[in-house]
């Protein structure tokens, strides 16, 4: 399905609602705008299978741009609005985009990348123009709002977030399939596992360029439901929007759960969240006390999944499954999970190793055969680079990214354990744990904390550091806990919830004179 399928029966139904302004785009308006963009792109010479890219904030017209690309049968790459100019240029060149769409919010960067992206044939800008860019609004207004004669479904090609290096495009072979008969990739999961229907009201609190918000939002619209788009996540505003729009379904990341639970209890109790039928979360392990509290608050409507942009595997659990296996991310659906040691052999239950999927979708990293090869096991299984273990019932538990593992005195330490403990302390909003240089042990455990209130002076910082280390040691083995803690007003966290731990680690290692 697609938005245009609902226009005849319900043209004035809200398709997209912007959280901050309340601006509404109906299904008729969304479909007409997407048709105009698809007509413009075809007139510009693009044909099904060609590549296009966009980079902007959570804009009121973001979803019409996605659907316009989709209606035109294009391979579309939504780029993070937080990329550096060199990273953005790299992606535009790497994906071979012929058209680039952005907004005046990104005007400075849009101007900067003109000289480094010479293969872009058409540059469009929303809300105004600069030299080198045409007005999106004027260009599309000149096109008919009728569908293209040949309607081929497009497909996204999204890039990894690049938390451990340059982002890489995840690609599958483009197949020219009918728009009318081709569902968005996650419609099935949304319907069967998460109960989404044409009556759903979906609250999207994350950046639209990320895989889950993009695909879930498009899928809700493909089902005929309504998407409420938050420009930026704010925990109290999130609750207010649930009450105001009678939201039924939402997808979040664990850091959002943490921020919600940090709200005062009387503030949380102010808002009516009884309309909620499904809350989905993914992207990182959720601290057990936090998830237990969320289930107590919202009820057993919390669903968790573990998957990647690569689409090579899917692991799922509902609230009942999680409560019976607390800490799990679920059991494999449509694939098989293997836990593999450094020797390439599978390890027993409860022993950590690299997580591999068998039987999931095939993927490649665009223009990077070495990275593709490094993701494969000799038996053909594929991995996202995460570490975890299985219990006796085949429930999967995430340990951490392999790249974040700390080796201290020959002991392997996964910092996610300490992070999950420290973030539950009432004085902590956010935390990153990683290895820093130690002459005797190679590495030692360091924590960088974003506190509720920054310590007033060195003595206060020292006292809070001692308190937090003691708190961690009360729940974890001493070797897993930080030896020291630094405090910062904010951590470099991606809006999708992923932590740019590499940036923090680089600060502490740059003067060490050696690599990790």
C-alpha distance (Angstrom), angle and dihedral (degrees) to the residues before:
residue distance angle dihedral
X1 . . .
X2 3.81 . .
X3 3.84 135.7 .
X4 3.79 94.2 -92.3
X5 3.79 90.1 62.9
X6 3.82 90.4 70.9
X7 3.78 99.8 45.2
X8 3.79 97.8 90.2
X9 3.80 94.4 51.0
X10 3.80 100.0 36.2
X11 3.81 113.2 9.4
X12 3.81 96.1 159.5
X13 3.79 97.3 49.2
X14 3.84 111.2 119.7
X15 3.78 110.4 -104.6
X16 3.82 99.0 173.1
X17 3.81 127.7 20.0
X18 3.79 120.5 -174.7
X19 3.78 110.8 -138.5
X20 3.79 101.3 -144.2
X21 3.81 99.4 44.0
X22 3.79 102.6 22.8
X23 3.82 89.0 -129.6
X24 3.81 110.7 164.8
X25 3.79 129.8 -150.6
X26 3.81 111.8 -167.6
X27 3.79 125.1 -145.4
X28 3.80 89.8 -105.6
X29 3.81 91.3 51.8
X30 3.80 93.4 44.9
X31 3.79 93.8 49.3
X32 3.81 93.8 45.9
X33 3.81 91.9 49.0
X34 3.81 91.8 48.1
X35 3.80 90.3 49.0
X36 3.81 91.4 51.6
X37 3.80 92.0 50.8
X38 3.80 92.0 47.5
X39 3.81 89.4 50.8
X40 3.81 90.3 49.9
X41 3.78 92.6 50.2
X42 3.78 93.1 49.2
X43 3.82 90.2 47.8
X44 3.82 87.9 52.6
X45 3.79 88.7 59.6
X46 3.80 101.2 -100.2
X47 3.77 117.3 142.7
X48 3.82 133.4 -170.6
X49 3.78 110.4 -65.8
X50 3.82 94.9 28.4
X51 3.80 118.0 124.7
X52 3.80 129.6 -112.9
X53 3.81 131.7 173.4
X54 3.80 136.5 -158.5
X55 3.79 134.4 -169.9
X56 3.78 124.2 -176.1
X57 3.76 145.2 115.1
X58 3.82 122.6 -85.0
X59 3.79 89.2 -65.3
X60 3.84 125.5 -176.6
X61 3.81 88.3 -117.3
X62 3.80 97.2 43.7
X63 3.80 94.7 104.5
X64 3.80 94.0 45.9
X65 3.82 88.0 54.8
X66 3.80 90.9 51.4
X67 3.79 91.9 48.3
X68 3.81 92.0 45.5
X69 3.80 89.3 55.7
X70 3.80 89.8 44.8
X71 3.82 92.9 49.6
X72 3.83 88.9 51.6
X73 3.81 91.9 55.7
X74 3.79 93.1 -118.0
X75 3.78 132.5 150.3
X76 3.79 101.1 -118.1
X77 3.80 127.7 -162.2
X78 3.79 118.1 -162.4
X79 3.81 108.0 -157.9
X80 3.78 127.1 -152.5
X81 3.79 112.8 -100.7
X82 3.80 87.6 -141.1
X83 3.78 97.6 62.0
X84 3.76 120.3 119.7
X85 3.80 115.8 -114.6
X86 3.79 91.5 -105.0
X87 3.83 91.3 50.9
X88 3.80 92.0 48.1
X89 3.81 92.2 48.2
X90 3.78 89.5 48.7
X91 3.82 91.7 54.5
X92 3.82 94.8 45.4
X93 3.79 90.4 51.0
X94 3.78 95.1 40.2
X95 3.82 94.8 52.2
X96 3.82 91.1 43.6
X97 3.80 92.9 -127.3
X98 3.80 113.5 -169.9
X99 3.81 94.0 -170.5
X100 3.80 130.2 36.9
X101 3.82 124.3 -163.1
X102 3.81 122.9 -167.5
X103 3.81 141.7 144.6
X104 3.80 137.8 -116.6
X105 3.82 86.6 -102.2
X106 3.81 84.4 73.7
X107 3.83 95.9 36.7
X108 3.81 97.5 122.4
X109 3.78 92.9 51.6
X110 3.81 91.7 40.3
X111 3.80 89.1 58.8
X112 3.79 92.8 45.0
X113 3.81 95.5 55.8
X114 3.81 98.1 49.7
X115 3.80 93.0 91.5
X116 3.81 93.8 45.2
X117 3.83 96.4 49.5
X118 3.82 103.7 54.5
X119 3.82 95.3 158.0
X120 3.81 94.9 65.6
X121 3.82 106.1 109.8
X122 3.81 99.5 -174.7
X123 3.80 128.4 27.7
X124 3.81 119.1 -168.7
X125 3.81 127.5 -172.9
X126 3.80 129.8 -166.4
X127 3.83 123.9 -142.3
X128 3.79 94.5 18.6
X129 3.79 141.3 -19.3
X130 3.79 142.8 -103.9
X131 3.79 130.3 -166.5
X132 3.79 109.9 -62.6
X133 3.81 95.3 24.5
X134 3.80 131.5 90.8
X135 3.78 124.0 -144.2
X136 3.80 109.8 -94.1
X137 3.79 91.3 -154.8
X138 3.81 95.3 50.6
X139 3.79 94.2 43.1
X140 3.80 94.7 50.6
X141 3.82 93.8 41.6
X142 3.80 88.9 64.7
X143 3.79 91.9 58.9
X144 3.82 127.6 83.3
X145 3.81 118.6 -104.1
X146 3.80 90.5 -134.5
X147 3.81 122.1 111.2
X148 3.78 121.8 -98.2
X149 3.79 113.1 -96.0
X150 3.80 91.6 -122.2
X151 3.79 110.7 44.5
X152 3.80 112.9 -162.1
X153 3.79 120.3 170.4
X154 3.78 117.2 -117.4
X155 3.78 126.1 -143.3
X156 3.78 134.5 -147.2
X157 3.79 124.1 -116.3
X158 3.77 105.3 -165.8
X159 3.77 129.2 -174.3
X160 3.77 128.4 -129.5
X161 3.80 114.2 -106.3
X162 3.79 92.2 -108.9
X163 3.80 96.2 -131.2
X164 3.81 90.3 149.7
X165 3.80 100.7 29.7
X166 3.79 143.1 -32.9
X167 3.81 113.0 -17.2
X168 3.79 115.4 -103.7
X169 3.78 128.3 -151.4
X170 3.77 117.6 -119.6
X171 3.77 109.5 -143.2
X172 3.75 140.9 179.1
X173 3.79 128.0 -176.2
X174 3.81 111.9 -75.5
X175 3.79 112.3 -124.8
X176 3.83 120.8 -169.5
X177 3.80 101.6 -124.1
X178 3.78 131.0 164.2
X179 3.80 114.7 -88.0
X180 3.80 90.7 -141.5
X181 3.82 94.7 53.6
X182 3.82 100.5 37.0
X183 3.82 118.3 87.2
X184 3.79 124.8 -151.5
X185 3.82 108.2 -95.8
X186 3.82 99.2 -103.9
X187 3.82 100.9 36.6
X188 3.79 90.7 103.5
X189 3.80 94.7 52.3
X190 3.80 92.2 45.1
X191 3.79 91.4 51.9
X192 3.79 102.1 39.0
X193 3.81 102.8 33.9
X194 3.78 103.1 25.8
X195 3.80 102.3 31.8
X196 3.80 98.4 -122.8
X197 3.82 116.4 167.4
X198 3.77 139.6 163.7
X199 3.81 87.5 -82.9
X200 3.81 93.5 57.5
X201 3.78 121.3 119.7
X202 3.79 106.9 -156.2
X203 3.80 122.7 -160.1
X204 3.81 112.5 -153.9
X205 3.83 112.0 -166.9
X206 3.81 98.8 169.6
X207 3.81 135.7 77.6
X208 3.79 109.8 -73.2
X209 3.81 93.8 -134.7
X210 3.80 92.6 68.9
X211 3.80 118.0 96.2
X212 3.81 99.9 -113.9
X213 3.84 99.1 44.9
X214 3.81 91.4 43.2
X215 3.79 96.3 47.7
X216 3.81 96.6 38.0
X217 3.80 93.1 47.8
X218 3.81 92.6 48.8
X219 3.80 90.4 45.9
X220 3.81 93.0 51.6
X221 3.80 88.9 52.1
X222 3.81 90.0 46.5
X223 3.82 87.5 56.6
X224 3.80 91.7 48.7
X225 3.81 96.8 -106.4
X226 3.81 129.8 132.6
X227 3.82 126.2 -103.9
X228 3.81 121.1 -150.8
X229 3.82 107.8 -160.9
X230 3.80 121.5 -155.2
X231 3.79 112.9 -152.0
X232 3.83 88.9 -151.3
X233 3.79 131.8 -0.3
X234 3.78 117.2 -103.7
X235 3.82 117.2 166.2
X236 3.80 98.7 -138.8
X237 3.81 92.6 41.5
X238 3.82 87.6 52.1
X239 3.81 90.9 57.5
X240 3.79 91.5 44.2
X241 3.80 91.1 53.8
X242 3.80 92.0 51.1
X243 3.79 89.3 55.4
X244 3.81 96.3 41.5
X245 3.81 97.6 48.1
X246 3.82 98.5 28.5
X247 3.78 89.2 -122.2
X248 3.81 114.9 -156.8
X249 3.81 104.2 -174.4
X250 3.80 137.8 23.5
X251 3.77 140.9 167.6
X252 3.81 120.7 -141.7
X253 3.79 141.3 164.2
X254 3.82 124.6 -120.2
X255 3.81 94.0 -103.3
X256 3.80 87.4 62.5
X257 3.80 89.9 53.8
X258 3.80 88.3 51.7
X259 3.83 91.8 50.9
X260 3.81 90.9 48.3
X261 3.79 91.9 51.8
X262 3.81 91.1 48.3
X263 3.82 89.4 63.2
X264 3.82 112.9 101.9
X265 3.79 111.9 -93.6
X266 3.80 92.8 -118.1
X267 3.81 90.4 54.5
X268 3.80 91.9 50.7
X269 3.80 90.3 49.1
X270 3.81 91.3 53.7
X271 3.80 94.6 74.6
X272 3.80 129.4 70.8
X273 3.80 108.0 -132.9
X274 3.80 96.0 164.8
X275 3.82 92.1 114.8
X276 3.81 90.6 69.3
X277 3.79 113.9 109.8
X278 3.81 100.9 166.2
X279 3.80 136.4 22.5
X280 3.79 115.3 -176.2
X281 3.78 124.1 -167.2
X282 3.77 136.7 -179.7
X283 3.85 142.3 133.1
X284 3.83 97.2 94.2
X285 3.81 141.0 13.3
X286 3.80 113.0 -77.7
X287 3.83 118.2 -134.7
X288 3.79 107.7 -106.4
X289 3.85 96.9 -126.3
X290 3.80 90.6 49.4
X291 3.79 94.9 51.0
X292 3.79 92.1 44.1
X293 3.81 89.2 53.5
X294 3.82 91.8 48.3
X295 3.82 91.0 52.4
X296 3.81 90.2 48.2
X297 3.81 89.0 51.9
X298 3.80 103.4 41.4
X299 3.79 98.2 24.8
X300 3.82 129.6 -122.4
X301 3.81 92.7 -39.5
X302 3.82 95.8 104.4
X303 3.80 115.8 115.7
X304 3.79 125.1 -174.4
X305 3.76 130.3 -163.5
X306 3.78 136.1 178.8
X307 3.79 116.7 -150.4
X308 3.78 140.5 119.8
X309 3.77 140.8 -131.3
X310 3.81 84.1 -98.9
X311 3.82 91.0 70.3
X312 3.80 91.5 -147.0
X313 3.80 95.6 132.6
X314 3.78 144.2 2.5
X315 3.81 129.5 -149.0
X316 3.80 121.2 -175.6
X317 3.79 144.4 -179.9
X318 3.79 135.4 171.6
X319 3.80 125.1 -147.5
X320 3.80 95.1 -87.8
X321 3.80 92.1 50.6
X322 3.80 91.3 47.4
X323 3.81 94.5 48.3
X324 3.80 88.5 54.1
X325 3.84 91.5 47.8
X326 3.80 103.7 28.0
X327 3.78 112.7 -159.3
X328 3.80 95.5 24.7
X329 3.79 124.6 125.9
X330 3.79 89.4 -152.5
X331 3.78 143.4 -107.8
X332 3.79 128.6 -50.5
X333 3.80 118.4 -92.2
X334 3.80 119.1 -163.0
X335 3.79 92.5 -5.2
X336 3.81 143.0 53.2
X337 3.81 125.3 -111.3
X338 3.80 120.3 -141.0
X339 3.81 124.2 -171.8
X340 3.79 110.2 -149.3
X341 3.80 131.3 -168.2
X342 3.81 127.5 -142.3
X343 3.82 89.6 -87.8
X344 3.80 91.2 60.5
X345 3.80 93.7 -110.6
X346 3.80 125.8 120.6
X347 3.79 116.2 -101.9
X348 3.84 129.6 -142.6
X349 3.81 125.4 -94.4
X350 3.82 115.1 -69.2
X351 3.82 92.4 20.8
X352 3.80 115.2 115.6
X353 3.77 123.5 -125.2
X354 3.77 142.8 135.3
X355 3.81 113.5 -51.8
X356 3.81 114.5 -124.3
X357 3.81 128.8 -177.8
X358 3.79 125.5 -144.5
X359 3.79 122.5 -165.9
X360 3.81 99.2 16.3
X361 3.78 127.7 120.9
X362 3.77 118.9 -57.6
X363 3.80 117.6 -116.4
X364 3.78 142.2 170.4
X365 3.77 133.8 -157.9
X366 3.79 106.6 -115.5
X367 3.81 113.0 -107.3
X368 3.81 91.5 -11.0
X369 3.82 112.7 98.4
X370 3.81 91.2 163.8
X371 3.81 92.6 58.2
X372 3.79 89.6 44.5
X373 3.79 90.5 51.7
X374 3.81 92.2 47.3
X375 3.81 89.5 56.7
X376 3.80 92.6 58.1
X377 3.79 131.0 87.2
X378 3.83 117.7 -144.8
X379 3.81 87.4 -107.8
X380 3.80 90.8 58.3
X381 3.81 97.7 -102.1
X382 3.82 118.4 137.0
X383 3.80 134.7 -141.3
X384 3.80 139.5 -160.5
X385 3.81 89.8 -149.9
X386 3.79 96.1 -102.8
X387 3.79 126.2 137.7
X388 3.79 125.0 -138.9
X389 3.78 146.9 125.6
X390 3.80 140.9 -121.9
X391 3.79 126.3 -127.7
X392 3.80 124.6 -142.6
X393 3.81 90.8 -84.4
X394 3.84 92.6 53.5
X395 3.81 93.0 -107.9
X396 3.79 110.8 150.9
X397 3.81 124.4 -131.2
X398 3.80 121.6 -167.9
X399 3.78 117.5 -134.6
X400 3.82 102.0 178.3
X401 3.77 145.0 -75.5
X402 3.79 110.1 -57.5
X403 3.80 88.6 -131.7
X404 3.83 90.4 61.2
X405 3.81 96.6 52.5
X406 3.82 113.9 125.4
X407 3.80 119.2 -144.0
X408 3.79 109.4 -158.9
X409 3.78 117.8 173.1
X410 3.80 89.5 -20.5
X411 3.81 93.3 -52.8
X412 3.82 118.6 123.2
X413 3.81 111.0 -133.4
X414 3.79 124.5 -174.0
X415 3.82 108.5 -153.4
X416 3.81 94.8 -154.4
X417 3.81 88.6 79.7
X418 3.80 93.6 59.8
X419 3.81 91.6 41.1
X420 3.79 91.1 54.3
X421 3.81 90.7 52.5
X422 3.80 98.8 43.4
X423 3.81 95.5 47.7
X424 3.81 89.7 61.3
X425 3.83 91.7 61.4
X426 3.82 109.1 105.8
X427 3.81 92.0 -127.9
X428 3.83 93.6 56.3
X429 3.81 128.3 83.4
X430 3.80 99.2 170.1
X431 3.80 137.7 -3.0
X432 3.79 141.4 -170.9
X433 3.80 122.7 -163.1
X434 3.81 121.7 -168.0
X435 3.79 143.3 141.9
X436 3.80 123.5 -81.4
X437 3.82 129.1 -174.5
X438 3.80 119.4 -72.0
X439 3.81 118.9 175.8
X440 3.80 94.4 -149.7
X441 3.80 102.3 38.6
X442 3.81 102.2 25.2
X443 3.79 92.4 -122.8
X444 3.77 137.2 19.3
X445 3.78 130.3 -163.2
X446 3.80 116.7 -95.0
X447 3.83 129.3 -178.0
X448 3.78 127.0 -158.4
X449 3.79 110.5 -164.1
X450 3.79 134.1 -164.2
X451 3.81 101.2 -152.0
X452 3.79 127.7 -157.7
X453 3.82 86.1 -115.1
X454 3.79 124.3 15.6
X455 3.85 111.4 -117.2
X456 3.80 111.4 -98.0
X457 3.81 94.7 -132.7
X458 3.81 144.0 -11.5
X459 3.81 92.9 -78.6
X460 3.80 91.6 53.8
X461 3.79 90.6 46.5
X462 3.79 90.7 50.5
X463 3.80 92.0 49.5
X464 3.82 93.2 49.0
X465 3.80 90.8 46.7
X466 3.81 91.4 53.5
X467 3.80 90.4 47.4
X468 3.80 93.7 50.9
X469 3.81 94.8 46.1
X470 3.81 89.7 50.6
X471 3.81 89.8 48.2
X472 3.81 90.6 52.7
X473 3.80 92.6 46.9
X474 3.80 90.2 52.4
X475 3.80 89.0 65.5
X476 3.82 106.1 25.9
X477 3.77 138.2 42.9
X478 3.80 111.9 -86.3
X479 3.82 93.2 -114.7
X480 3.83 91.0 60.7
X481 3.81 94.4 52.7
X482 3.81 127.6 87.9
X483 3.78 119.2 -94.2
X484 3.80 90.4 -154.8
X485 3.79 139.0 11.2
X486 3.79 132.0 -149.1
X487 3.80 124.4 -165.8
X488 3.80 129.1 -137.2
X489 3.81 133.6 174.3
X490 3.81 90.7 -125.4
X491 3.80 138.5 4.9
X492 3.82 123.7 -133.9
X493 3.77 95.6 -105.0
X494 3.80 123.3 162.2
X495 3.83 112.6 -122.6
X496 3.81 88.2 -117.3
X497 3.80 88.2 64.3
X498 3.79 100.0 -100.1
X499 3.76 116.4 130.0
X500 3.79 119.9 -130.7
X501 3.77 89.6 -136.4
X502 3.78 90.5 157.9
X503 3.81 90.3 68.4
X504 3.79 91.5 53.9
X505 3.79 93.9 44.6
X506 3.79 91.8 50.3
X507 3.82 90.6 57.6
X508 3.79 92.2 57.0
X509 3.80 96.4 40.9
X510 3.81 101.4 43.9
X511 3.81 93.2 86.7
X512 3.79 96.5 39.9
X513 3.80 95.0 89.8
X514 3.80 91.6 -137.2
X515 3.78 140.5 66.6
X516 3.77 125.1 -107.0
